[in-house]
Amino acid sequence: MSAVGAHEPIPLCGAKWAAKSEAYAALISEHISPTTVWLDAGCGSRLLEEDLDPLEDWLAGQAQTLIGVDPRATSHRNIRVLVQGSLDHLPFPSNCLDLVTCRMVVEHLDNPMAAFSEIHRCLRPSGAVVIITPSLHNYGVFGNALAAKLLKEEWRVRLLQFFAPRSKGNIFPVHYRANTMPRLRRLLQQSGLHIHKQVALRQHLPHWKKTAKLELLFMKLTPISALMVCAHKNPRNTVQRACSP
């Protein structure tokens, strides 16, 4: 994808409801340029939420090449090059990517260490990975993790649909094996990546209207809802290769 509008400032609205996604987008923007080869891992159908179209369009226009990989990749709002594949076996040669992003993906990984090792392999020297994922110490996330352990998956899905209506096809199994900051940092470092920035993102609004009053209390007790980390691959004497599926 060709870079367009690179002279335009990043379109952030600064609203509370958008704070988490805009922090993620701002961190990504620090690592993209007209020469960047960017892989969105576990891409789904969008880079950001539906209400942030201008910001998503701006991000997509900053990189030279934007690729998406997902086990069920079929269509995407901004990514034209889609590859079906898993994060623990990325279908790309070594040292071919400048940037890898993972938005709300790590919590679904059965083996995050394998995925991080693959990201390290595919990144060029000085390449970066930007991750945002729920914090296990948040009341809603912890409740979902507990439900995943105690309930049949079908019952957990029904419970989530009761609180936040969405199609069954948009609810995936969760493992939360890298969803505290110490654990996320440790796994990234063990894969050979070096932590550049870490941010604990606060929850600004209740998750569900039905339980908003009770959630306001829980938000005071567990204010952090998401973890955001940027890690780099150190420069090494390796040969850079063109990236293609």
Residue frames relative to the residue before (quaternion, step in Angstrom):
aa qw qx qy qz dx dy dz
M 1.0000 0.0000 0.0000 0.0000 0.00 0.00 0.00
S 0.3948 -0.7343 0.5002 0.2339 3.57 -0.78 0.96
A 0.4943 -0.6519 0.4855 0.3083 3.54 -1.10 0.70
V 0.0158 0.7824 -0.6216 0.0350 3.57 -0.90 0.94
G 0.8349 0.2331 -0.1494 0.4757 3.52 -1.20 0.52
A 0.2618 0.8073 -0.5014 0.1685 3.59 1.15 0.50
H 0.6354 0.5387 -0.3290 0.4448 3.59 1.22 -0.46
E 0.5873 0.5963 -0.3662 0.4067 3.60 1.20 -0.33
P 0.4849 -0.6558 0.4827 0.3190 3.61 -1.00 0.73
I 0.5941 -0.5729 0.4212 0.3761 3.54 -1.16 0.59
P 0.3598 -0.7829 0.4710 0.1892 3.63 -0.67 1.06
L 0.0890 0.7985 -0.5835 0.1188 3.59 0.16 1.30
C 0.3303 -0.7573 0.5287 0.1946 3.59 -0.93 0.88
G 0.3585 -0.7720 0.4632 0.2469 3.59 1.17 -0.49
A 0.4446 0.6999 -0.4537 0.3265 3.61 1.25 0.17
K 0.6154 -0.5765 0.3909 0.3689 3.56 -1.13 0.65
W 0.6675 0.5227 -0.3144 0.4271 3.58 0.90 -0.89
A 0.7294 0.4155 -0.2281 0.4932 3.59 1.21 -0.51
A 0.3813 0.7866 -0.4444 0.1957 3.58 1.29 -0.16
K 0.6764 0.5070 -0.3050 0.4387 3.59 0.85 -0.95
S 0.7110 0.4511 -0.2643 0.4702 3.57 0.80 -0.99
E 0.6606 0.5055 -0.3193 0.4539 3.58 1.01 -0.72
A 0.5999 0.5306 -0.3598 0.4788 3.60 1.12 -0.56
Y 0.6375 0.5222 -0.3074 0.4759 3.56 1.04 -0.82
A 0.6738 0.4923 -0.2915 0.4677 3.58 0.88 -0.94
A 0.6438 0.5245 -0.3251 0.4525 3.59 0.99 -0.80
L 0.6544 0.4996 -0.3169 0.4708 3.59 1.00 -0.78
I 0.6158 0.5295 -0.3413 0.4732 3.58 1.03 -0.73
S 0.6568 0.5483 -0.3148 0.4109 3.57 0.91 -0.94
E 0.6039 0.5621 -0.3539 0.4406 3.58 1.21 -0.46
H 0.7622 0.3736 -0.1740 0.4992 3.60 1.23 -0.41
I 0.6483 0.4827 -0.3451 0.4770 3.61 1.18 0.35
S 0.0114 0.7635 -0.6442 0.0442 3.53 -1.20 0.72
P 0.7030 -0.4675 0.3158 0.4330 3.62 -1.22 0.09
T 0.7040 0.4269 -0.2831 0.4919 3.63 1.22 -0.11
T 0.4698 0.7219 -0.4102 0.2999 3.60 1.29 -0.04
V 0.1921 -0.7133 0.6612 0.1304 3.53 -1.11 0.84
W 0.0625 -0.8439 0.5288 -0.0655 3.54 -0.33 1.35
L 0.1151 -0.7695 0.6261 0.0505 3.55 -0.95 0.98
D 0.1692 -0.7401 0.6416 0.1092 3.56 -0.88 0.98
A 0.1915 -0.8268 0.5255 0.0591 3.56 -0.30 1.32
G 0.7812 0.1293 -0.1596 0.5895 3.56 -0.69 1.10
C 0.1182 0.8984 -0.4200 0.0513 3.53 1.17 0.77
G 0.2517 -0.7646 0.5575 0.2031 3.61 1.02 -0.59
S 0.6851 -0.4738 0.3478 0.4304 3.58 -0.94 -0.87
R 0.7737 0.2262 -0.1373 0.5757 3.59 1.29 -0.07
L 0.4890 -0.6224 0.5199 0.3211 3.55 -1.32 0.33
L 0.7887 0.0920 -0.0078 0.6078 3.57 1.10 -0.82
E 0.7087 -0.4409 0.3260 0.4440 3.57 -1.31 -0.06
E 0.6986 -0.5073 0.3239 0.3869 3.56 -1.26 0.45
D 0.6906 0.4982 -0.2891 0.4373 3.62 1.00 -0.71
L 0.6953 0.4607 -0.2656 0.4835 3.59 1.26 -0.04
D 0.0990 0.8476 -0.5130 0.0927 3.57 1.02 0.82
P 0.6783 0.4893 -0.3327 0.4356 3.67 0.73 -0.88
L 0.6576 0.5021 -0.3078 0.4698 3.58 1.01 -0.81
E 0.6490 0.5088 -0.3218 0.4651 3.59 0.96 -0.83
D 0.6527 0.5119 -0.3163 0.4604 3.58 0.95 -0.88
W 0.6331 0.5321 -0.3269 0.4573 3.58 1.01 -0.81
L 0.6564 0.5120 -0.3135 0.4569 3.59 0.87 -0.93
A 0.6782 0.5134 -0.2985 0.4328 3.56 0.85 -0.99
G 0.6901 0.4999 -0.2780 0.4434 3.57 1.14 -0.57
Q 0.6014 0.6157 -0.3485 0.3712 3.58 1.23 -0.20
A 0.7153 0.4558 -0.2542 0.4647 3.61 1.09 -0.62
Q 0.5662 -0.5834 0.4592 0.3580 3.54 -1.22 0.48
T 0.7966 0.0328 0.0348 0.6026 3.55 0.95 -1.00
L 0.0608 -0.7851 0.6163 0.0056 3.55 -0.92 0.96
I 0.0413 -0.8046 0.5906 -0.0465 3.54 -0.63 1.22
G 0.1595 -0.7762 0.6008 0.1058 3.57 -1.10 0.64
V 0.0624 -0.7774 0.6241 0.0475 3.55 -1.05 0.76
D 0.1592 0.7617 -0.6056 0.1664 3.55 -0.94 0.95
P 0.5667 -0.6112 0.4161 0.3634 3.62 -0.99 0.69
R 0.7891 0.2583 -0.1364 0.5405 3.58 1.14 -0.62
A 0.2097 0.8231 -0.5059 0.1503 3.59 1.15 0.59
T 0.0892 0.7994 -0.5874 0.0892 3.58 -0.68 1.12
S 0.7946 -0.0783 0.0732 0.5976 3.61 0.98 -0.81
H 0.0475 -0.7938 0.6062 -0.0091 3.55 -1.18 0.63
R 0.5806 -0.6213 0.4043 0.3367 3.55 -1.05 0.75
N 0.8368 0.1675 -0.0476 0.5190 3.60 0.91 -0.89
I 0.6771 0.4774 -0.3057 0.4692 3.61 1.14 -0.41
R 0.2487 -0.7919 0.5460 0.1137 3.56 -0.70 1.13
V 0.7161 0.3770 -0.2366 0.5377 3.60 1.12 -0.65
L 0.0467 0.8132 -0.5714 0.1000 3.58 -0.23 1.31
V 0.0866 -0.7940 0.6017 0.0020 3.55 -0.92 0.99
Q 0.3254 -0.7220 0.5728 0.2113 3.56 -0.91 0.87
G 0.3663 0.7107 -0.5296 0.2833 3.56 -0.74 1.07
S 0.4506 -0.6799 0.5103 0.2726 3.54 -1.29 0.27
L 0.6017 -0.5984 0.3970 0.3496 3.56 -1.18 0.53
D 0.6948 0.4659 -0.3016 0.4574 3.59 1.06 -0.52
H 0.7365 0.1958 -0.1969 0.6168 3.59 1.35 0.19
L 0.0440 -0.8396 0.5414 0.0064 3.59 0.52 1.16
P 0.3626 -0.7708 0.4878 0.1910 3.60 -0.78 1.02
F 0.5179 0.6101 -0.4245 0.4236 3.57 0.83 1.04
P 0.5397 -0.6105 0.4582 0.3551 3.60 -1.16 0.51
S 0.6294 -0.5365 0.4064 0.3885 3.56 -1.27 0.31
N 0.8606 0.1736 -0.1190 0.4637 3.55 -1.29 0.55
C 0.5027 0.6759 -0.4128 0.3464 3.60 0.90 0.84
L 0.7114 0.4408 -0.2491 0.4874 3.62 1.22 -0.25
D 0.3499 -0.7252 0.5546 0.2099 3.57 -1.12 0.73
L 0.8077 0.0666 0.0216 0.5854 3.56 1.06 -0.77
V 0.0505 -0.7520 0.6564 0.0338 3.55 -1.11 0.83
T 0.0806 -0.7925 0.6031 0.0410 3.59 -0.92 0.87
C 0.0765 -0.7700 0.6328 0.0267 3.55 -1.19 0.70
R 0.0228 -0.8089 0.5872 -0.0213 3.59 -0.37 1.22
M 0.8427 -0.1246 0.0341 0.5227 3.54 -0.62 1.22
V 0.4339 0.6856 -0.4453 0.3787 3.54 0.91 1.08
V 0.6318 0.5934 -0.3376 0.3670 3.58 0.90 -0.97
E 0.6374 0.5540 -0.3351 0.4178 3.60 1.01 -0.75
H 0.6813 0.4821 -0.2807 0.4739 3.59 1.23 -0.40
L 0.5593 0.6434 -0.3777 0.3614 3.59 1.25 -0.24
D 0.3836 -0.7152 0.5410 0.2204 3.54 -0.90 0.96
N 0.7918 0.1195 -0.0439 0.5974 3.59 1.13 -0.69
P 0.1335 -0.8406 0.5191 0.0786 3.62 0.33 1.18
M 0.5863 0.5812 -0.3780 0.4191 3.61 1.07 -0.62
A 0.6464 0.5119 -0.3199 0.4668 3.59 0.97 -0.81
A 0.6532 0.5114 -0.3116 0.4634 3.58 0.99 -0.83
F 0.6696 0.4936 -0.3052 0.4635 3.60 0.91 -0.88
S 0.6309 0.5270 -0.3323 0.4623 3.58 1.05 -0.71
E 0.6432 0.5065 -0.3146 0.4804 3.57 1.06 -0.74
I 0.6233 0.5232 -0.3369 0.4736 3.59 1.03 -0.76
H 0.6337 0.5244 -0.3214 0.4692 3.57 0.96 -0.87
R 0.6523 0.5257 -0.3167 0.4448 3.60 0.91 -0.89
C 0.7450 0.4397 -0.2286 0.4464 3.57 0.85 -0.97
L 0.5925 0.5802 -0.3772 0.4124 3.61 1.14 -0.43
R 0.4505 -0.6358 0.5535 0.2939 3.52 -1.19 0.62
P 0.6478 -0.4674 0.3952 0.4536 3.60 -1.20 0.24
S 0.8118 0.1653 -0.2017 0.5225 3.57 -0.91 1.07
G 0.4276 0.6907 -0.4768 0.3357 3.60 1.22 0.17
A 0.2931 -0.7789 0.5397 0.1269 3.58 -1.21 0.52
V 0.1617 -0.7298 0.6502 0.1361 3.52 -1.29 0.50
V 0.1252 -0.7741 0.6186 0.0495 3.57 -0.98 0.92
I 0.0545 -0.8166 0.5731 -0.0419 3.55 -0.66 1.18
I 0.0159 0.7422 -0.6695 -0.0253 3.53 -1.14 0.73
T 0.0962 0.7963 -0.5805 0.1404 3.56 -0.81 1.05
P 0.5957 -0.5842 0.3937 0.3858 3.64 -1.06 0.53
S 0.4169 -0.6797 0.5481 0.2527 3.53 -1.23 0.60
L 0.4544 -0.7000 0.4866 0.2583 3.56 -0.81 1.03
H 0.6448 0.5356 -0.3188 0.4424 3.60 1.18 -0.44
N 0.5226 0.5975 -0.4246 0.4355 3.58 1.28 0.14
Y 0.5850 -0.6287 0.3803 0.3434 3.60 -0.93 0.87
G 0.6810 0.4901 -0.2991 0.4545 3.60 0.91 -0.85
V 0.6666 0.4968 -0.2926 0.4726 3.56 0.99 -0.88
F 0.6475 0.5119 -0.3190 0.4657 3.56 0.97 -0.85
G 0.6346 0.5294 -0.3237 0.4607 3.58 1.04 -0.78
N 0.6594 0.4972 -0.3056 0.4739 3.57 1.00 -0.80
A 0.6308 0.5272 -0.3240 0.4681 3.58 1.07 -0.79
L 0.6516 0.5071 -0.3099 0.4714 3.57 1.00 -0.83
A 0.6434 0.5202 -0.3162 0.4642 3.57 1.00 -0.84
A 0.6364 0.5373 -0.3260 0.4472 3.59 1.05 -0.77
K 0.6842 0.4748 -0.2811 0.4769 3.59 1.13 -0.66
L 0.7778 0.3972 -0.1799 0.4527 3.57 0.96 -0.90
L 0.7633 0.3640 -0.1845 0.5009 3.58 1.10 -0.66
K 0.5568 -0.5304 0.5017 0.3960 3.52 -1.29 0.32
E 0.6196 -0.5833 0.3694 0.3734 3.58 -1.05 0.75
E 0.6230 0.5473 -0.3436 0.4407 3.60 1.01 -0.74
W 0.6707 0.4850 -0.2992 0.4748 3.59 0.99 -0.79
R 0.6223 0.5292 -0.3416 0.4647 3.59 1.03 -0.74
V 0.6392 0.5267 -0.3216 0.4589 3.58 0.98 -0.85
R 0.6595 0.5069 -0.3089 0.4611 3.58 0.94 -0.88
L 0.6325 0.5344 -0.3264 0.4558 3.56 1.05 -0.78
L 0.6621 0.4957 -0.2991 0.4759 3.57 0.95 -0.86
Q 0.6538 0.5156 -0.3128 0.4570 3.57 1.00 -0.78
F 0.6025 0.5574 -0.3553 0.4473 3.57 1.15 -0.57
F 0.7341 0.4150 -0.2326 0.4845 3.58 0.90 -0.93
A 0.8036 0.0572 0.0029 0.5925 3.59 0.96 -0.82
P 0.2796 -0.8124 0.4845 0.1646 3.60 0.10 1.27
R 0.2800 0.7091 -0.6156 0.1997 3.54 -0.86 1.06
S 0.6403 -0.5631 0.3604 0.3782 3.53 -1.19 0.53
K 0.6144 -0.5723 0.4039 0.3630 3.55 -1.16 0.64
G 0.6396 0.5586 -0.3170 0.4223 3.57 1.11 -0.70
N 0.6907 0.4516 -0.2721 0.4949 3.58 1.27 -0.29
I 0.6176 0.4784 -0.3573 0.5119 3.58 1.26 0.36
F 0.1008 -0.8308 0.5473 -0.0066 3.55 -0.60 1.19
P 0.6176 -0.5316 0.4106 0.4092 3.61 -1.17 0.41
V 0.1931 -0.7842 0.5821 0.0941 3.58 -1.11 0.73
H 0.1776 -0.7930 0.5773 0.0796 3.55 -1.18 0.68
Y 0.1340 -0.8414 0.5102 0.1172 3.62 1.16 -0.67
R 0.2984 0.7851 -0.4918 0.2297 3.60 0.89 0.91
A 0.7579 0.2273 -0.1841 0.5831 3.59 1.28 0.09
N 0.4664 0.7422 -0.3665 0.3120 3.56 1.10 0.71
T 0.5683 0.4064 -0.4661 0.5428 3.49 1.06 0.95
M 0.6180 -0.5825 0.3597 0.3866 3.58 -1.05 0.64
P 0.6521 0.5029 -0.3493 0.4471 3.67 0.85 -0.76
R 0.6803 0.4872 -0.2988 0.4589 3.59 0.93 -0.87
L 0.6439 0.5193 -0.3200 0.4618 3.58 0.98 -0.83
R 0.6504 0.5083 -0.3088 0.4725 3.57 0.94 -0.88
R 0.6737 0.5170 -0.3025 0.4328 3.57 0.84 -0.99
L 0.6811 0.4862 -0.2983 0.4590 3.60 0.87 -0.89
L 0.6353 0.5150 -0.3314 0.4705 3.58 1.00 -0.75
Q 0.6766 0.4892 -0.2952 0.4644 3.57 0.92 -0.90
Q 0.6504 0.5160 -0.3181 0.4577 3.59 1.00 -0.76
S 0.6508 0.5003 -0.3147 0.4766 3.58 1.18 -0.47
G 0.6236 -0.5685 0.3266 0.4257 3.59 1.29 -0.05
L 0.5621 0.6021 -0.3829 0.4183 3.59 1.29 0.01
H 0.3043 -0.7576 0.5581 0.1482 3.55 -1.17 0.65
I 0.4468 -0.7215 0.4647 0.2528 3.58 -0.67 1.12
H 0.1968 -0.7841 0.5835 0.0769 3.54 -0.82 1.09
K 0.7945 -0.0794 0.0998 0.5937 3.57 0.94 -0.90
Q 0.0189 -0.7765 0.6295 0.0205 3.56 -1.10 0.71
V 0.0352 -0.8031 0.5936 -0.0379 3.55 -0.92 0.96
A 0.2244 -0.7308 0.6293 0.1397 3.55 -0.98 0.91
L 0.2102 -0.8198 0.5272 0.0762 3.58 -0.46 1.22
R 0.3821 -0.7493 0.5043 0.1954 3.54 -0.80 1.06
Q 0.4355 -0.6499 0.5545 0.2837 3.53 -1.27 0.49
H 0.2144 -0.8206 0.5221 0.0893 3.59 -0.68 1.09
L 0.7967 0.1634 -0.0623 0.5785 3.56 1.15 -0.60
P 0.5910 -0.5597 0.4293 0.3913 3.63 -1.16 0.48
H 0.5407 -0.6273 0.4557 0.3265 3.56 -1.18 0.59
W 0.8283 0.1424 -0.0076 0.5418 3.57 0.87 -0.97
K 0.5161 -0.6640 0.4547 0.2934 3.55 -0.96 0.90
K 0.6351 0.5756 -0.3314 0.3944 3.58 1.02 -0.82
T 0.7942 0.2589 -0.1183 0.5369 3.59 1.09 -0.64
A 0.2163 0.8464 -0.4720 0.1179 3.58 1.27 0.38
K 0.6771 0.5043 -0.3139 0.4344 3.61 0.83 -0.92
L 0.6686 0.4810 -0.2987 0.4821 3.58 0.95 -0.85
E 0.6433 0.5446 -0.3213 0.4317 3.57 1.01 -0.79
L 0.5857 0.5827 -0.3772 0.4184 3.59 1.04 -0.64
L 0.6345 0.5025 -0.3181 0.4937 3.57 1.11 -0.67
F 0.6747 0.4935 -0.2954 0.4625 3.57 0.88 -0.94
M 0.6112 0.5670 -0.3444 0.4317 3.59 1.08 -0.69
K 0.6331 0.5131 -0.3293 0.4769 3.58 1.14 -0.62
L 0.6904 0.4805 -0.2739 0.4663 3.56 1.06 -0.75
T 0.7893 0.1108 -0.0478 0.6020 3.58 1.07 -0.75
P 0.0740 -0.8803 0.4674 0.0339 3.60 0.49 1.18
I 0.6667 0.5012 -0.3107 0.4558 3.62 1.12 -0.55
S 0.1381 -0.8235 0.5481 0.0482 3.57 -0.71 1.07
A 0.8173 0.1060 -0.0383 0.5651 3.60 1.12 -0.49
L 0.2907 -0.7285 0.5982 0.1642 3.52 -1.27 0.56
M 0.0539 -0.7887 0.6122 0.0157 3.56 -0.97 0.87
V 0.0205 0.8041 -0.5898 0.0714 3.56 -0.76 1.08
C 0.1170 -0.7360 0.6605 0.0908 3.52 -1.18 0.72
A 0.0098 -0.7929 0.6088 -0.0266 3.58 -0.87 0.98
H 0.2726 -0.7748 0.5565 0.1251 3.56 -1.14 0.74
K 0.3493 -0.6660 0.6084 0.2536 3.50 -1.33 0.42
N 0.4342 -0.7269 0.4669 0.2552 3.58 -0.65 1.08
P 0.5737 -0.5834 0.4377 0.3728 3.60 -1.12 0.61
R 0.0410 0.7789 -0.6240 0.0473 3.54 -1.04 0.85
N 0.5570 -0.6017 0.4511 0.3524 3.55 -1.22 0.31
T 0.3140 0.7365 -0.5318 0.2760 3.51 0.38 1.30
V 0.4992 -0.6599 0.4760 0.2979 3.55 -1.15 0.57
Q 0.3221 -0.7401 0.5584 0.1915 3.57 -0.84 1.00
R 0.1179 -0.8017 0.5852 0.0321 3.54 -0.95 0.94
A 0.5674 -0.5733 0.4572 0.3745 3.53 -1.19 0.55
C 0.3638 -0.7539 0.5105 0.1964 3.57 -0.97 0.89
S 0.1915 0.7558 -0.6092 0.1448 3.55 -0.80 1.02
P 0.5911 -0.5880 0.4079 0.3721 3.60 -1.04 0.67
